[in-house]
């Protein structure tokens, strides 16, 4: 009789212990996330002070401090989620390096209410960062299984409004065009005319350009009011190649 009385109490204590462990982990991750966001802000702004470029947008840093990167990582890699390094999430999918996520996002100058296209969803982390800046975000992913997993995880974390489409992102996603900003988060040999056509006049596109066998150049493309394109080389980077093979 006594053991039956104790069972609910012991079960309740076990639940409290588990909840406490999760709360401690969440608090620890939140602190690590804030520290990473602060380090990125300070590092980027030090470089920009030397070059005379404007400081990184505080909204981008706020998004970096908010989005739980560990939730997009495989469980064994979650302890490493707040290091400034990429993390693999599948054969053709990665979570990009946080400092690059911040810089690429900042260069797009996204305003709330603007329409954004992401090429290559990966784990969905960068997608969530974009969704913190504007609710109208679409992603296009070559692999259906990666797209489905990212869509499910994004919805679980409160980013269900993001649309993850399955197609060859090298050619963009015409049904949602035109876009104010386009982010290509995997290496491509060049930017297709189809992708540039989907960019609004005044819009910005950023992509790592070059072969996957060597470092690429991160290039910012800007479309003028007359449709003309200007290119600005930002830095040398290393990204995986956008899947889909050779395009003619």
Protein Blocks (a to p, Z undefined) as FASTA:
>chain_A
ZZmmmmmmmmmmmmmmmmmmmmmmmmmmmmmmmmmmmmmmmmmmmmmmmnopacddfklm
mmmmmmcfklmpcfklmmmmmcccdddfbfkbccddfklmmmmmmmnopaehiacddehj
knommmmmmmmmpmbdcdddfblklmmmmmmmmmmnopampccddddfknopfklpccfb
dcdfbdcfbdcfklmmmpcehiacdddeddfkbccddddddddfkopacdddfbdcdddd
dehijaZZ
